[in-house]
Amino acid sequence: MSKRIEAKNVDIYYSKFKAVEDVNMVIEPRAVTAFIGPSGCGKTTFLRTLNRMHEVIPGAYVDGRIDLDGEDLYGPGVDPVNVRRKVGMVFQRPNPFPTMSIKENVLAGLRLNNKSAGTSEQDEIAEKALRGANLWEEVKNRLDLPGSGLSGGQQQRLCIARAIAMSPEVLLMDEPCSALDPISTLAIEDLIQELKATYTIVIVTHNMQQAARVSDTTAFFNIAGTGQPGKLIEMDSTEKIFSTPTVKATEDYITGRFG
Ligand SMILES: Nc1ncnc2c1ncn2[C@@H]1O[C@H](COP(=O)(O)OP(=O)(O)OP(=O)(O)O)[C@@H](O)[C@H]1O
């Protein structure tokens, strides 16, 4: 299920503005890759190109190539909706559909993709996804109550369950803990560790300790100044990036000297 991502010479634009320049990287399956770097260096922008979410912004486009196990995500005839099914995304703020029940939330992606399933199959899919997101025990007796009634941390795990229910190959997480308290954050970090056995995981985080705790590989992005494109500066094992980075800017950033 887990797939390898390879980006080659990727430039990313918002109309005429080049926000990210010439990214080349390999993201390994069954591992967690963290994107770190100062505000505006293009972490989120690059993340959103990995499931073709970037192009939903008017005027936004991507140059270069992004492969999922050798298959060009931007190739002719590739359906972006299908890409987003394979490459799921979890956002900064938990965003369950407020009028839907917990179970309906988990199944929402499947319904949007017109996947029909019988009631018992739906129940099975929902239970499996909620177990996968470490939420089942907390919600199994209130599956038909609104998802908005859960705590922030539970809502974020519900959003992860919603992503997992689609049987994705990759999970993209854009600062998934930034709106959560420390206990809920730890629950999500534990969950990420479990999920990496099954999925390719990419996480954007501003929290250096979190990157060090959860990721196997870290990519440091930087920006030379306002209006300049962000660039990938260095990517290596998380242990190397946090102990002996090759580039001085990486060291300055992880030691809190800038950003
Ligand atoms: N919708 C948009 N339209 C135009 N420019 C945008 C848009 N979204 C982001 N940008 C610009 O693209 C650049 C990269 O932004 P991005 O949000 O990817 O950075 P980031 O590293 O994720 O920042 P942060 O850590 O603050 O979330 C910035 O200059 C930003 O202003």
Ligand as a Chemical Component Dictionary entry (heavy atoms), coordinates in Angstrom:
data_LIG
# 
_chem_comp.id                   LIG 
_chem_comp.type                 NON-POLYMER 
_chem_comp.pdbx_formal_charge   0 
_chem_comp.three_letter_code    LIG 
# 
loop_
_chem_comp_atom.comp_id 
_chem_comp_atom.atom_id 
_chem_comp_atom.alt_atom_id 
_chem_comp_atom.type_symbol 
_chem_comp_atom.charge 
_chem_comp_atom.model_Cartn_x 
_chem_comp_atom.model_Cartn_y 
_chem_comp_atom.model_Cartn_z 
_chem_comp_atom.pdbx_ordinal 
LIG N1  N1  N 0 -2.872 31.081 -2.137 1  
LIG C1  C1  C 0 -1.711 31.724 -2.323 2  
LIG N2  N2  N 0 -1.585 32.683 -3.260 3  
LIG C2  C2  C 0 -0.414 33.335 -3.461 4  
LIG N3  N3  N 0 0.709  33.098 -2.753 5  
LIG C3  C3  C 0 0.650  32.150 -1.798 6  
LIG C4  C4  C 0 -0.554 31.420 -1.526 7  
LIG N4  N4  N 0 -0.309 30.553 -0.510 8  
LIG C5  C5  C 0 0.993  30.734 -0.160 9  
LIG N5  N5  N 0 1.557  31.687 -0.935 10 
LIG C6  C6  C 0 2.955  32.158 -0.856 11 
LIG O1  O1  O 0 3.822  31.078 -1.169 12 
LIG C7  C7  C 0 4.987  31.122 -0.325 13 
LIG C8  C8  C 0 5.119  29.822 0.428  14 
LIG O2  O2  O 0 4.031  29.719 1.351  15 
LIG P1  P1  P 0 3.752  28.408 2.208  16 
LIG O3  O3  O 0 2.476  28.616 2.940  17 
LIG O4  O4  O 0 3.879  27.222 1.344  18 
LIG O5  O5  O 0 4.982  28.436 3.211  19 
LIG P2  P2  P 0 5.200  27.583 4.531  20 
LIG O6  O6  O 0 6.651  27.248 4.579  21 
LIG O7  O7  O 0 4.238  26.452 4.592  22 
LIG O8  O8  O 0 4.873  28.667 5.640  23 
LIG P3  P3  P 0 4.261  28.501 7.126  24 
LIG O9  O9  O 0 5.314  27.761 7.889  25 
LIG O10 O10 O 0 4.093  29.906 7.593  26 
LIG O11 O11 O 0 2.966  27.752 7.006  27 
LIG C9  C9  C 0 4.818  32.347 0.570  28 
LIG O12 O12 O 0 5.499  33.432 -0.020 29 
LIG C10 C10 C 0 3.318  32.577 0.547  30 
LIG O13 O13 O 0 3.013  33.939 0.759  31 
# 
loop_
_chem_comp_bond.comp_id 
_chem_comp_bond.atom_id_1 
_chem_comp_bond.atom_id_2 
_chem_comp_bond.value_order 
_chem_comp_bond.pdbx_ordinal 
LIG N1  C1  SING 1  
LIG C1  N2  SING 2  
LIG C1  C4  DOUB 3  
LIG N2  C2  DOUB 4  
LIG C2  N3  SING 5  
LIG N3  C3  DOUB 6  
LIG C3  C4  SING 7  
LIG C3  N5  SING 8  
LIG C4  N4  SING 9  
LIG N4  C5  DOUB 10 
LIG C5  N5  SING 11 
LIG N5  C6  SING 12 
LIG C6  O1  SING 13 
LIG C6  C10 SING 14 
LIG O1  C7  SING 15 
LIG C7  C8  SING 16 
LIG C7  C9  SING 17 
LIG C8  O2  SING 18 
LIG O2  P1  SING 19 
LIG P1  O3  DOUB 20 
LIG P1  O4  SING 21 
LIG P1  O5  SING 22 
LIG O5  P2  SING 23 
LIG P2  O6  DOUB 24 
LIG P2  O7  SING 25 
LIG P2  O8  SING 26 
LIG O8  P3  SING 27 
LIG P3  O9  DOUB 28 
LIG P3  O10 SING 29 
LIG P3  O11 SING 30 
LIG C9  O12 SING 31 
LIG C9  C10 SING 32 
LIG C10 O13 SING 33 
# 
